[in-house]
Amino acid sequence: MHYRNGREAKNGDKIVKLDGRARFLAKIGGHMRGRPRKPKALKVLQGTFRKDRDGDPASEVPAEGEPRKPTDLKEAASTFWDEIVPGLVAARIARACDTAALTVLCQWWDRYLRFSSALDEIEEPKDKEARRLTIMTGIAWNQFERIAAKFGLTPADRARLKPDATPRRGVLARARPRKA
């Protein structure tokens, strides 16, 4: 297989066909993000904290408080807030600093419901308006799903999500001794 400029692909290079055009993805310098960073408090609780690598555990700013419900949410968004946010607060997943993200999550849910119901009311499915609403519904769902994943609103996302681990006092706050 060849690149767009005519050079032949070398062994180990990856060529992916997208939209009928060959695109080159180098083996080195790919677009992998890696694992998300663990909070320092969780490392202390698990006994994996190292001061030489992780720095001072007190330097991390703890998230406190509960998110406040905005007054300007539409009806569907407000209902969604009332259904979802109390559970996230009880699970120690949502904090006051998450208010903006939760607000946007609820707004995208409201948009998805509005576009979806408007799409259901269209009688002629081959209409340009139906195509536009289908695209808008898909965009609204994708944006909602992207933000919802950060709060663990699907079973797969819940499996990856770790609740806020605040350091405990006393014996529980001490790091476990390493095995030799």
C-alpha positions in Angstrom: 0.0 0.0 0.0 1.2 3.5 -0.7 0.9 6.9 1.0 -0.8 9.8 -0.8 2.6 11.1 -1.9 3.4 7.8 -3.6 6.0 6.6 -1.1 5.6 2.9 -0.2 4.6 2.1 3.4 7.3 0.7 5.5 7.0 -2.3 7.8 5.4 -1.3 11.1 3.6 1.8 9.7 -0.2 1.8 10.0 -2.3 3.0 7.2 -6.0 3.5 7.9 -8.6 4.1 5.2 -11.0 6.9 6.1 -13.6 8.3 3.6 -11.8 6.6 0.7 -8.5 8.3 1.3 -5.5 6.7 2.9 -4.2 8.4 6.0 -0.9 7.6 7.7 -0.7 7.2 11.4 2.8 6.9 12.6 3.7 4.2 15.1 5.6 6.8 17.1 3.8 9.9 18.4 0.3 8.5 18.2 -2.7 10.1 19.8 -3.0 7.9 22.9 -3.9 9.8 26.0 -2.9 7.3 28.7 -4.5 6.7 32.0 -6.1 9.6 33.9 -4.0 10.8 36.9 -4.9 9.4 40.3 -5.6 11.9 43.0 -2.9 12.1 45.6 -5.4 11.3 48.4 -6.2 8.0 46.7 -2.6 7.2 46.4 -2.1 7.8 50.2 -5.1 5.5 51.0 -3.8 2.8 48.7 -0.2 3.1 50.0 1.3 3.9 46.6 2.1 7.5 47.4 5.8 8.4 47.0 6.9 11.9 48.0 9.8 11.9 45.5 7.5 11.2 42.6 4.1 12.7 43.7 5.2 15.8 45.7 3.3 17.1 48.7 -0.1 15.5 49.2 -1.4 18.7 50.8 -0.7 20.7 47.6 -3.8 19.2 45.9 -6.9 21.4 46.3 -9.7 19.4 47.7 -13.2 19.8 46.2 -15.8 20.6 48.8 -19.5 21.6 48.9 -22.5 20.6 46.9 -23.4 21.8 43.4 -26.0 24.6 43.3 -28.9 24.2 40.9 -29.1 27.2 38.5 -32.4 29.1 38.4 -32.4 29.5 34.7 -32.7 25.8 33.7 -35.6 24.8 31.5 -38.2 22.4 32.8 -36.7 19.2 31.4 -33.2 20.2 32.4 -34.4 21.1 35.9 -36.2 17.7 36.3 -33.0 15.9 35.1 -31.0 17.9 37.7 -33.4 16.8 40.4 -33.2 13.2 39.4 -29.4 12.9 38.9 -27.5 15.3 41.0 -28.6 14.2 44.5 -27.3 10.7 43.7 -24.0 12.0 42.5 -23.6 14.1 45.6 -24.4 11.2 47.8 -21.8 9.1 46.0 -19.3 11.9 46.5 -18.8 12.3 42.8 -20.2 15.8 42.3 -18.9 18.8 44.2 -19.6 22.5 44.1 -16.9 23.0 41.5 -18.8 20.7 39.1 -21.8 23.0 39.0 -21.0 24.3 35.5 -20.4 20.8 34.0 -23.6 19.5 35.5 -25.5 22.5 34.2 -24.2 21.9 30.7 -25.1 18.2 31.0 -28.7 19.1 31.9 -28.9 21.6 29.1 -27.7 19.1 26.5 -30.3 16.6 27.9 -33.0 19.2 27.4 -31.8 19.9 23.8 -31.7 16.2 23.0 -35.3 15.8 24.2 -36.5 18.8 22.3 -34.8 17.7 19.0 -36.0 14.2 19.4 -39.6 15.1 20.0 -39.5 17.5 17.0 -38.1 14.7 14.9 -40.9 12.4 16.0 -43.5 14.9 14.8 -42.2 15.1 11.2 -44.5 13.2 8.8 -42.2 13.2 5.7 -38.9 11.6 6.7 -37.1 12.6 3.5 -37.7 16.3 4.2 -34.6 18.6 4.7 -36.0 19.6 8.1 -35.9 15.9 9.1 -32.3 15.6 8.1 -31.4 18.8 10.0 -33.2 17.5 13.2 -31.5 14.1 12.9 -28.1 15.8 12.8 -29.0 18.1 15.7 -30.4 15.1 17.8 -27.1 13.2 17.2 -25.0 16.2 18.1 -27.0 16.8 21.3 -26.8 13.1 22.3 -23.0 13.0 21.6 -22.4 16.1 23.7 -24.6 14.7 26.5 -22.9 11.4 26.5 -19.4 12.9 26.5 -20.2 14.9 29.7 -22.3 12.1 31.3 -19.3 9.8 31.1 -17.3 12.0 33.4 -19.9 11.6 36.1 -20.4 7.8 35.5 -24.0 7.8 34.3 -23.7 4.5 32.3 -22.6 1.1 33.7 -19.4 1.1 31.7 -18.5 4.6 32.9 -19.3 3.8 36.5 -16.8 0.9 36.4 -14.0 3.3 35.4 -15.1 6.1 37.8 -13.6 6.4 41.3 -15.4 8.4 43.9 -13.6 11.3 45.6 -11.2 9.7 48.1 -10.5 12.2 50.8 -7.7 11.4 53.3 -9.0 10.0 56.6 -7.6 10.8 60.0 -5.7 8.5 62.3 -4.5 5.0 61.4 -6.4 5.0 58.1 -4.5 8.0 56.7 -1.1 6.3 57.1 0.4 4.7 54.1 0.7 0.9 54.2 4.2 -0.4 54.5 5.8 -1.7 51.3 6.5 -5.4 51.0 10.2 -6.1 50.6 
